[in-house]
Amino acid sequence: MEVSTQNNPLVSVIIPVRNGSRTLDACLRAIRRSYYKNIEVIVVDDHSTDATVEIAKRYRSTVLETTDGHGANHARNFGAQNAKGDFLIFLDSDIVISRESVLAIVEELEEEGIDAVVGLYTAKHRHESFVSQYKNLWVRYSYIKSPPAIDWLFGAISGIRRSSFEKLGGFDVELLARHGHDDIELGKRFAQAKLNIVLNMDIEVEHLKNYNLWSFIKNEYHRSIGFAELAVRFGELGKSIKSGFVNVYPMFVLSTITVALIALLAIGWAAGWVQDGGRILAGVAALYLLMNVRFLNYLEQVRGLFAMFVMIPFL
C-alpha cells in the first residue's frame, strides 16, 4: 500500500525533543515504515544531554539544535521555519504512529476548507501499570466524546497546512509544555480566525509515556493550572461548566467540584462536625460515581472490572 512520492505533496514531520532517547528510536522507526513516502523528518533538539541526536542521525533525519532552549513551542516553530513541506505534522518524540497515519493526515488536509487535523491515542498502551493505562484511556475517552469540529490542537499528533500555520505566527513560545496548554492555545487562535480543525478518530497513535503515581499527580496538577489559565485568557472559564473546555467535558468539571465536597465532608465527619456524616458522604460519593458511570463503563470494557475499580481513585 505504499504511496509513491510522485505527484504527492511533501510532508514535513517536526519532532521537538529534549532527552528523548528512550522513545525517539521507536518514534522514528514508525515514521520510516509509513505508507506515505514523501516525507522529510525534522528533529529539533532542545539541549539534550543523552543520545537523542545520535538516534536522530541514525534515521537520516534533519537535526536542528536550538540555541536558547525555550521549550517545545520554540522548537516546533524553529522546525517549521526550516521545513520545506506544504503540510506540517507535529509529533511528540514519545509517539508511535501507524503506517496509515501520515496518509490519513494528508488526505484530510487536501480537503477544501480543512486547515488542521488532530489524531488521538489508541487504546493500546505497552506500559501495563494501572496509572499509565488510566491516563491513556482518560485522554482517549475525552477525545472520543469530542465533536469532529474542534477548537484546539494536540501537539502529540497534529497536521497543519503550512499557510494556515504561518498566517497565525505559529505556537506561543511563552507557554510551557508541562502545563499542557502550549499546543492547545494555537487551536483556540485558529478558531478565532475562523480556520477549521477536525478530529479524525481513524488517526490513532500509541503514546509511550510511562507514569508512576507521583509523575501522574504532578502532570494532572500542572495541566489543571494550564487549562485554567487558558480558559481565563479566552474568556471560557464560566462556559466550561456548561459546555466543557477542550477535551475536559462538563461532567468532569462538575465532578471536580463534587470531589471537593467529598473531601470537606470527610474532614467534617472525621472531626465530628457533621452529624450523620458517613451516610451523607456515601450518598455524595455514589452521586460522583453516577456522574462518571459512562467513563467507568468504558474502563471496564477496555481493561476489565477489576482494573476499573483500581482506577477509580485516579479519577
C-alpha positions as CSV (number, residue, x, y, z in Angstrom):
1,M,0.0,0.0,0.0
2,E,3.0,2.3,-0.3
3,V,2.2,5.7,-1.7
4,S,5.0,6.9,-4.0
5,T,6.5,10.4,-3.8
6,Q,5.4,11.3,-7.4
7,N,2.6,14.0,-7.5
8,N,2.2,13.8,-3.7
9,P,2.8,16.9,-1.5
10,L,5.9,16.9,0.6
11,V,5.1,16.5,4.3
12,S,7.4,17.8,7.0
13,V,7.2,15.9,10.2
14,I,8.5,18.1,13.1
15,I,9.6,16.4,16.3
16,P,10.6,18.7,19.3
17,V,12.7,16.7,21.8
18,R,14.8,17.1,24.9
19,N,16.4,13.9,26.3
20,G,14.1,11.7,24.4
21,S,16.4,8.8,23.7
22,R,14.2,6.2,25.5
23,T,11.3,6.7,23.0
24,L,12.8,8.5,19.9
25,D,14.0,5.3,18.2
26,A,10.5,3.8,18.2
27,C,9.0,7.1,17.1
28,L,11.4,7.4,14.1
29,R,11.2,3.7,13.2
30,A,7.4,4.0,12.9
31,I,7.7,7.0,10.6
32,R,10.2,5.2,8.3
33,R,7.6,2.4,8.0
34,S,4.9,4.8,6.9
35,Y,2.9,4.0,3.7
36,Y,3.3,7.6,2.7
37,K,6.8,8.2,1.5
38,N,7.2,11.9,0.5
39,I,8.3,12.9,4.0
40,E,11.1,14.9,5.5
41,V,11.7,14.3,9.2
42,I,13.0,17.3,11.2
43,V,14.1,16.5,14.8
44,V,14.6,19.7,16.8
45,D,16.8,19.0,19.7
46,D,16.4,21.3,22.7
47,H,19.7,20.9,24.5
48,S,19.6,17.1,25.1
49,T,22.3,15.6,27.2
50,D,21.6,12.0,26.2
51,A,21.8,10.0,22.9
52,T,18.9,11.9,21.3
53,V,21.0,13.5,18.5
54,E,22.8,10.2,17.7
55,I,19.5,8.4,17.4
56,A,18.0,11.0,15.1
57,K,21.1,10.9,12.8
58,R,20.9,7.2,12.6
59,Y,17.5,7.6,10.9
60,R,18.9,10.2,8.5
61,S,16.6,12.9,9.9
62,T,17.4,16.5,9.6
63,V,18.6,17.5,13.1
64,L,18.3,21.1,14.2
65,E,19.6,22.3,17.5
66,T,18.1,25.3,19.3
67,T,20.4,27.9,20.6
68,D,18.4,29.2,23.6
69,G,16.4,26.2,24.9
70,H,13.0,27.9,25.2
71,G,10.9,24.7,25.2
72,A,8.7,22.7,22.9
73,N,6.8,25.5,21.2
74,H,10.0,27.3,20.3
75,A,11.4,24.0,18.9
76,R,8.2,23.5,16.9
77,N,8.4,26.9,15.4
78,F,12.1,26.6,14.6
79,G,11.4,23.3,12.9
80,A,8.5,24.8,10.8
81,Q,10.8,27.7,9.8
82,N,13.2,25.2,8.3
83,A,10.6,22.9,6.8
84,K,10.0,22.6,3.1
85,G,6.6,20.8,3.1
86,D,3.2,22.4,2.4
87,F,1.8,20.2,5.2
88,L,3.4,20.2,8.7
89,I,2.9,17.3,11.0
90,F,3.8,18.0,14.7
91,L,4.7,14.8,16.6
92,D,6.0,14.3,20.1
93,S,9.1,12.1,20.5
94,D,7.1,9.6,22.6
95,I,4.5,8.9,19.9
96,V,4.4,5.9,17.6
97,I,2.3,6.4,14.5
98,S,0.6,3.7,12.5
99,R,1.6,3.0,8.9
100,E,-1.5,4.8,7.7
101,S,-1.3,7.9,9.9
102,V,0.6,10.3,7.6
103,L,-1.5,9.3,4.6
104,A,-4.7,9.9,6.6
105,I,-3.5,13.3,7.6
106,V,-2.6,14.3,4.0
107,E,-6.0,13.1,2.7
108,E,-7.7,15.2,5.4
109,L,-5.6,18.3,4.7
110,E,-6.2,18.0,0.9
111,E,-9.9,18.5,1.6
112,E,-11.1,22.1,0.8
113,G,-11.6,24.2,3.9
114,I,-9.6,22.0,6.3
115,D,-6.7,23.8,7.9
116,A,-5.7,21.3,10.6
117,V,-6.4,17.7,11.7
118,V,-5.8,16.1,15.1
119,G,-5.5,12.4,15.9
120,L,-5.9,10.6,19.2
121,Y,-4.3,8.0,21.4
122,T,-5.0,4.3,20.7
123,A,-6.4,2.2,23.5
124,K,-3.2,0.1,23.1
125,H,-0.6,1.1,25.7
126,R,2.6,-1.0,26.2
127,H,3.1,0.1,29.8
128,E,0.8,-2.1,32.0
129,S,0.8,0.0,35.2
130,F,-2.8,0.9,36.2
131,V,-1.9,4.6,36.4
132,S,-0.4,4.7,32.8
133,Q,-3.3,2.7,31.5
134,Y,-5.8,5.1,33.2
135,K,-4.1,8.3,31.9
136,N,-4.0,6.9,28.4
137,L,-7.7,5.8,28.4
138,W,-8.9,9.1,30.0
139,V,-7.3,11.1,27.2
140,R,-8.7,8.8,24.6
141,Y,-12.2,8.7,26.0
142,S,-12.3,12.5,26.4
143,Y,-11.3,12.8,22.7
144,I,-13.9,10.2,21.6
145,K,-16.6,12.4,23.3
146,S,-15.5,15.4,21.3
147,P,-17.3,16.6,18.2
148,P,-15.5,16.2,14.8
149,A,-15.1,20.0,14.6
150,I,-12.8,21.2,17.4
151,D,-11.1,24.4,18.6
152,W,-7.8,23.0,19.9
153,L,-4.7,21.4,18.6
154,F,-2.8,18.4,20.0
155,G,1.0,18.6,19.9
156,A,1.3,14.8,20.2
157,I,-0.2,14.3,16.7
158,S,-1.5,17.2,14.6
159,G,-1.3,18.0,10.9
160,I,-1.5,21.7,9.8
161,R,-1.5,23.5,6.5
162,R,1.7,25.5,6.3
163,S,-0.1,28.6,5.0
164,S,-2.5,28.5,8.0
165,F,0.3,27.9,10.5
166,E,2.2,30.9,9.1
167,K,-0.9,33.1,9.0
168,L,-1.2,32.9,12.8
169,G,2.5,33.1,13.5
170,G,2.9,29.6,14.9
171,F,2.9,28.4,18.5
172,D,3.2,30.8,21.5
173,V,6.7,30.4,22.8
174,E,5.9,31.8,26.2
175,L,3.7,28.7,27.1
176,L,5.3,25.7,28.8
177,A,4.7,22.1,27.7
178,R,4.4,20.9,31.3
179,H,1.2,22.9,31.7
180,G,-0.4,21.0,28.8
181,H,-1.8,24.1,27.1
182,D,1.2,25.1,24.9
183,D,-0.2,23.3,21.8
184,I,-3.9,23.9,22.6
185,E,-3.6,27.6,22.5
186,L,-2.8,27.8,18.8
187,G,-6.0,25.9,18.1
188,K,-8.0,28.5,20.0
189,R,-6.5,31.2,17.8
190,F,-7.3,29.0,14.8
191,A,-11.0,29.1,15.9
192,Q,-10.9,32.8,16.4
193,A,-9.6,33.3,12.9
194,K,-12.3,31.0,11.5
195,L,-9.8,28.4,10.5
196,N,-11.1,24.8,10.6
197,I,-9.7,22.0,12.7
198,V,-11.1,18.4,12.6
199,L,-10.6,15.5,14.9
200,N,-10.1,12.3,12.9
201,M,-10.6,9.3,15.1
202,D,-9.1,7.0,12.4
203,I,-5.7,8.6,13.1
204,E,-4.6,6.6,16.2
205,V,-1.2,6.7,17.7
206,E,0.4,5.0,20.7
207,H,1.7,7.2,23.5
208,L,4.8,5.7,25.1
209,K,4.7,7.8,28.3
210,N,5.2,5.6,31.4
211,Y,3.7,7.2,34.5
212,N,4.1,6.4,38.2
213,L,1.7,7.8,40.8
214,W,3.9,10.8,41.6
215,S,4.5,11.8,38.0
216,F,0.8,11.3,37.2
217,I,-0.2,13.6,40.1
218,K,2.3,16.3,39.0
219,N,1.1,16.1,35.4
220,E,-2.5,16.5,36.4
221,Y,-1.7,19.4,38.7
222,H,0.3,21.3,36.1
223,R,-2.3,20.6,33.4
224,S,-5.1,21.9,35.6
225,I,-3.2,25.2,36.1
226,G,-2.5,25.5,32.4
227,F,-6.1,24.7,31.4
228,A,-7.5,27.2,33.9
229,E,-5.1,29.9,32.7
230,L,-6.1,29.3,29.0
231,A,-9.8,29.3,29.9
232,V,-9.4,32.7,31.5
233,R,-7.3,34.0,28.6
234,F,-10.0,33.1,26.1
235,G,-12.9,34.0,28.4
236,E,-14.2,30.5,28.6
237,L,-13.9,29.7,32.4
238,G,-17.6,30.1,33.2
239,K,-18.6,28.5,29.9
240,S,-16.6,25.4,30.8
241,I,-19.2,24.2,33.3
242,K,-21.9,24.2,30.7
243,S,-20.0,23.1,27.6
244,G,-16.6,21.8,28.8
245,F,-13.2,23.1,27.8
246,V,-11.1,21.5,25.1
247,N,-11.3,17.8,25.9
248,V,-12.5,18.3,29.5
249,Y,-16.2,17.8,29.1
250,P,-18.8,19.3,31.5
251,M,-19.3,16.2,33.7
252,F,-15.6,16.1,34.6
253,V,-15.7,19.8,35.6
254,L,-18.7,19.2,37.8
255,S,-17.0,16.0,39.2
256,T,-14.1,18.1,40.3
257,I,-16.5,20.3,42.4
258,T,-18.1,17.1,43.8
259,V,-14.7,15.7,44.8
260,A,-14.0,19.0,46.8
261,L,-17.4,18.5,48.5
262,I,-16.5,14.8,49.3
263,A,-13.1,16.0,50.8
264,L,-14.8,18.6,53.0
265,L,-17.5,16.1,54.2
266,A,-14.8,13.5,55.0
267,I,-12.9,16.1,57.1
268,G,-16.0,17.2,58.8
269,W,-17.1,13.7,59.6
270,A,-13.7,12.7,60.9
271,A,-13.7,15.8,63.2
272,G,-17.2,15.2,64.4
273,W,-18.5,18.4,62.8
274,V,-21.0,16.8,60.5
275,Q,-23.8,14.7,62.1
276,D,-24.6,11.5,60.2
277,G,-21.6,12.3,58.0
278,G,-21.0,8.8,56.9
279,R,-24.4,8.5,55.3
280,I,-24.1,11.9,53.6
281,L,-20.6,11.0,52.4
282,A,-21.7,7.7,50.9
283,G,-24.5,9.5,49.1
284,V,-22.3,12.1,47.6
285,A,-19.7,9.5,46.6
286,A,-22.5,7.5,44.9
287,L,-23.5,10.6,43.1
288,Y,-20.0,11.1,41.9
289,L,-19.7,7.6,40.5
290,L,-23.1,8.1,38.8
291,M,-21.8,11.3,37.2
292,N,-18.9,9.3,35.7
293,V,-20.7,6.0,35.0
294,R,-20.1,6.2,31.3
295,F,-16.4,6.7,31.6
296,L,-16.2,3.9,34.2
297,N,-18.1,1.6,31.9
298,Y,-15.6,2.4,29.2
299,L,-12.7,1.5,31.5
300,E,-14.5,-1.8,32.3
301,Q,-15.0,-2.6,28.6
302,V,-11.3,-1.9,27.7
303,R,-9.5,-3.2,30.8
304,G,-12.0,-5.3,32.8
305,L,-13.9,-4.9,36.0
306,F,-11.0,-5.3,38.5
307,A,-8.9,-2.6,36.7
308,M,-11.9,-0.3,36.6
309,F,-12.2,-0.4,40.4
310,V,-8.5,0.1,40.9
311,M,-8.6,3.1,38.6
312,I,-11.4,4.9,40.5
313,P,-9.0,6.6,42.9
314,F,-7.0,8.0,40.0
315,L,-10.3,9.5,38.6
